[in-house]
Amino acid sequence: MYKFFSAVVLFAGLTAFFSQPVQADYVLEKVVEVSRHGVRPPSPDNRRAIENGSARRWPDWLTADGNLTGHGYTAAWLKGRYESSYYREAGLLGEGCPKERDFHLIASPMQRTRATAQVLAEAAFPGCDIAAHVMAASLFQLPNEKVSQEQAATHRQEALRAMGGSLADAQRRLQPQIDALKKAVCQPARPCPVFSQPWQLATWSNGTVGIQGLDTLAAMAETLRLEWSENKPLSEVAFGKVNNQAELAALLPLLSAKYDYTNDLPTLASRGASGLMSQIASALRAGATGERATDAPPDVRWLLYVAHDINIAWLRTLLDFRWQQADYPHGNIPPGGSLVFERWRYKGERFIRIYFQAQSLAQLRELTPLDKQHPPLLTELTFPGCRQMAPGTLCPWQAAMQRIEKHIAPL
């Protein structure tokens, strides 16, 4: 699948990885990573929303809507190659195919996550024929059970609080960003319905929060970002209204507004991510404390989940972790971006390093090989007690685990 890319693109610049390994006193014991899937066309639901909202047809892609593209495959390959080279330099992995306790790969059931998982494994361990373990969708989404009226009201109040108390005021504050997007996607003197309607806050029976109007605008912004990341000709990005990266970046802030107002909500995030965060915590504890939960994932050196942006948004909310990287708006989770938990040992003490990494807009578009001189964007979580040490920002074991486990709801 997707094996048409050039070997020159894939291997150029991949010999300069981390030539100076971390000092021998530092031991990287374990990595737990949650990655978003790679570049895709708009999902079928998003396509319907953005075409109805703009009253126009949006460009077709060579790949079926919602599925990983060939370009996305190659970008994910570059990431997987980079990460595995780093982990070998750090001593986490040996050469060749992984042993049973080295690596375990878990994907959500959707095609784009399963395909991304497969290419990450192929890049990290070429020729080793590693299969992704597909987990039930329930691990990666809100439970289907109907929430109580009180719980739905809590989610609604958290959304209102996030937007400053008034949905109408939030829409007015974001009007310059709305106008910029309208100029890019609407046809002159033609109806563009979503831009002329007041936003409406809605909660669904399972607790999901949505904002009619903003949800569609965010899907439009996401689609423009995906067009850019796919390296579509500029004549096809934002209907030819974008000439450079800065102009594209100016159309993305409504993505952050959607995260802020409907995903990064404490009670909702706890409901949506507790199962996954519980697995992360169990994996980090395995081999360090003697504890092992009955539903814990395999105890391996590198545990890799391939999921969705909403999973990372919920997890970072539970961690109270925020970032802003390069030209992306704050809190952005680009295709292939990942939340990483590293467990280190130094002179008898254990530490946790937590960071978010992502390929930049240019790296995704141009398929830039990643190496020590051209790393992905990286933002580390820090809080009182964390220290800058040779591997990065290391946080005391007990304090970090408390932060990870603090908002896990009883399962």
N, C-alpha and C positions, 0 to 999 in steps of 0.2 A: 504494500500500500504506500503511495506517495513516494516511490523510490526513484523519481525522475530528477531529483536535484543534483547539482554539480558537486563532484568530489572536491573540486577546488574551493568552492564556497564552504564546504563542511570542514575541511582540514586546514585551511589557511589560518595561520596565527594561533594554532592550538598547541604549540610547543613551548610557550613561554609561561605556563601555569606555575604560579606560586613556587618559584625556584628557591625561596628561602623558607623552609618549613618552620612551624612554630617550635620554640625551644622544647627540649625533651622533657622538661618538668611538667609541661602541659599535656594532658592526655584527653583527646576527644573520644568519649566513651559511646555516645549515642546521638542520633539525629532523628527528630520527628518533624516531618514537613507536610504542610497542607498547601497544595498548589492549585491555582486555577487552571482550567483547560486553555488550549491555545486559540489562535485566531479562528473565527467562524463567521459566516454570514449572519444576518439577523435571524432569530428564531422565527418559526411560522407565526407565533402569537405576536411577536414584536413587529413583524412585517405588516400584519393586518392593522395593528394599531397605528403605525407611522404612516401607512398609506391612507387610511381613513382620516387621520388627523391632519394630513397635508393635502388631501384630495388630489394625489398624483401617484403615479407608479414610481417606485424606487428601483434602482438598477438590480438586475439579476446577477447572480454569481455563477461560476462554473460548478461550485459545490452546492449540494442540497442545503436548503436553509437549516441553520442550527448545527451543521456538522463541521468537523475540523477540516480546514483547507490544506492544500499542499504547501502553501507558504507558511501556514501555521505549524504544519508538521516540521518544516525545516527550522523555524524559530525555536520550537520546543527541543529539537535535536541539539541545537547549539547550547541551549540551557542545560540539558541533561549531560552533555559532554563536559561542560564547564564545572558543574557541581561534582561530578564523579572524580574529575581530576583534582579538585580541591580536597575532596575527602581522602583520596589516596595520598596526596601530599601531607595531609594532617594525620595520617596513620590510621584512619577509621577503616579503610578498605585496603585489601591487597590487590595485586594484579590478577587479571583473568576473570573468570566467572565467579560470582559470589557463592560462598558456602551457605549452608542452610541458615545460619545465625547472622548472616551479613545483611540481608536485604529482603524486604517484603513490600509488595505493591498492592494498594487498594484503590479502586475507582468507584465512582458513582455509576449508576447503570446507563447514563446517556452516552450516545455515540461519541460526542466530542471529548468526554472525559475518559472513556475507555481507550479511544485512539491516542489521546495525549499521553496517557499512562504507558501505552505500548511503546511509543516513540521515545519517551524518557528512559525506559528500560533498555531499549535498543542502543541509544546513545551512550548510556552509562556502562553497559555490559554487552558490547557488540558480539553477535554470534552465539549468545548464551540462551536464547529462546526462553525468556522469562515471561510468564503469564501474569496478567493482572488479576487479582481477586476482586470480583465485582460484589460490592456490598449492597444490601437492600437500600432502596431510595429513602427509607425512613431515617437513616443515619444522617442524611444531608438536607432534610427539610423539616418544617414544622410538623409536629404530630397531627394526624388527621382528626383527632378527637375534638369535639366542639368545646370551646372554652366557655366559662361561665360569663354571665353579664358583667360581674365585677371585674373579671380578668380582662375582658374586652374593653371595659371602661378605663382600666389602668393603661392598656396599650394606647388608647386614644389620648389620654392625658399626657403620657410620655411623648407622643408625637407632637401635640400642641406645645408642650414645654420646649421641645427641641427647636421648634420654629419661632419661639418667642411669644407664644400665647395666642396668636391669631394667624390663621391660614391666609386670610386676605392681605394682611400686612406682609407676610412672607412673600406672597406673589408680587406685591408692589415693590418690595426691596430687590427682587430678582428681575424686575422688568428690563433693565439694560441687557442682561444675559438672554432673556427671552426674545428681545428685539433682535439681538445679534443672530440668534438661531433662526428666527423667522426670515431674516434677510437671506440666509444661506439656503433654506429648504423650500420656501414658498415661491410660487410663480407670481410675477407682477400682475396686479389687478385681477387675481383669481382667488376664489375662496380658499382659506387655509384654516379649517374649523377649530383645531385645538388651540390656536393662538387667540381666539376671540371668546373663550369661555372661562368663567371663574373656576378655580380649582375647588374640588370637593374631597373632603376626608372621608374614607370608608374603612370599616373593619369587617373582615369575613369571619365565618363561623369558627375557623381554626385559629383565629387570633391574628392573622395576617393584616397588616396595615397598608393601605394604598391611598394615593392621592390622584384622583381623576384629573387629567390635565398634565400634572408634573410627571406622572409615570410615562406618558407618551413622549413628552419632551426629552426626558432622560433616555428613552429608547432611541430617539432620533440622534441625540448626542453620541450615544454608544455606537450606533451604526456608522456615524461619520468617523469615529475613532477607529473602528474596525476596517473601514474602507482605506484609511491611511495606513494602518498596520499591515494590510494585505498588499501594500505597494500598488494599489490601483493607480492608473494615470491621474494626474491632477485634474484633467478634464472630467473625471468620473467621481472625484472626491467632493462631497457637498455640492453636487450638480455643477462642478467647475468654479465654485465660489471661493475655494481655498487655494492660495498660491504658495504657502510655505507652512512650516511647522508651527510658527507663532500664531498664524491665523487659525489653524486647526485647534490649537490649545485654547484659544479664546472662546471656542464653541462648546467646551466640555464642562464648565462649572455646574450645570444643572444635574449632571451625574452625581456630584458631591451632595447637592441639595437632596436628591432622592435618598442617598445613603443616610444623610443626617436626620431626615424627617421620618423615614419609614423602616430603616434597617438597624441603625445604631441606637436602638432603644433597649435599655437594660433588661426589663422583664421579658420582652420579646426575644432578645438575644439569648437569655438564659433558657427559655423554652426551646429555641431552635438549635442551640449549639451544645447543650449540656451533654448529650450522648457522645458527641465527637470530642469535646473537651475532656470528658471522663476517660476516653480512650487515650488521649494524649498524655494525661496525668499518669495513668497506669503504665504506659510505655516508658515514661521518664523515670518512674520509680522502679521498674523491673531491673533487677540486678544491682540495685543500690540500697534497698531497704529490706529485702527479703519478702516484701508484700507482693501478692499477685491476685488481682481480682479474677473472679470466675469468667468474666466476659472480656478480659484484657486481650489486646492484640498480641501477635507473636513478639517474643523478646528478641529483637534483632538490632543490629547496629544502625541501620538506616531504614526507618519506617516512612513510607511515602504514600500520602493520600492525594488523589487527584479529584478535585471537586469543583466548586463554583464560587463566584465572587461573593455571593450572599453568605456562604459558610465562613469565609475569611472575615467578612464584615461583622458577623455575629461574634466570632472568636476574639477579634480585636476589641470589640465593645466590652466583653467580659474581662479583658486584660487592661482596659483603659489605655489603649495604645493608639496614638495618632501619628500620622506622617503627612508630609508633602514633599514630593520628589520631582525635581527638575521642572519641566513644563506641564506636568500633570497637575490637575487641581488637587486640593487636599483630600486625603483619604482614598485616592483613586486606586483601583485594583485592576491593572491591565491584564490582558491575556498572558498566561504563563506566570503571573506574579505569585509569590508564595510566602507564607508565614512559616518561619523556621524556628525550631526549638533545639538548641544544642546543649548536651550535658558534658561538662568538662570536669576533670579532676586535676588539682594542682596542690602538690605537697600535702596529700592526705585530705584535702578539703574538696567538696564538690560545689560546682557553680552551674547556673543556667544562663545561657545567652539566647535572647529572643530578638529576631529581626524580621523585617519585611524586605524582600528584594524583588525587583522587576526590571525587565529590559526597557530601555527608554523608547520614546516614540521613534527616534532615528534607528536604534538598534533593531527594533521589530520591522520597520519598513525596509531597511537596507540589508537585513540578515547579517548584521555585523558579528563576526566570530568573537566570542567572549574569552578573555584571558586576563592576566594580572594587570596589563596596561589598559584593557578595555573591559572592566567589570560591569556587571549590572548595577543599577541603582540600589542602594542599601541603606535602610534606616533601622537603628537599634532601639529597643525599648530600654529605658533607664528609669530608675526610681531610687529613693534614698537607700544607701547601702551598696548600690552597684558601683563597680570600679572599672576604670579603663585599664585593661591588662593586655598582654601580648596578643591573645586571640581576638580581642574586641571588648565590648562591654559585658563583663561577667557579673552576675547577680548572685548573692548568697543563696545556697540551695534551699534552706527552709523558707526564707522570705519569698523566693520566686515560686516555690510550690504552693505557698499560701495564696499568692496572687492568682496562680493558674486555677486553683481549686475553689476559690472564694465564692464564686457565683454559680457553681454547678448545682442544678436543682436535683432533688431526689428523683431517681429513675424508677 
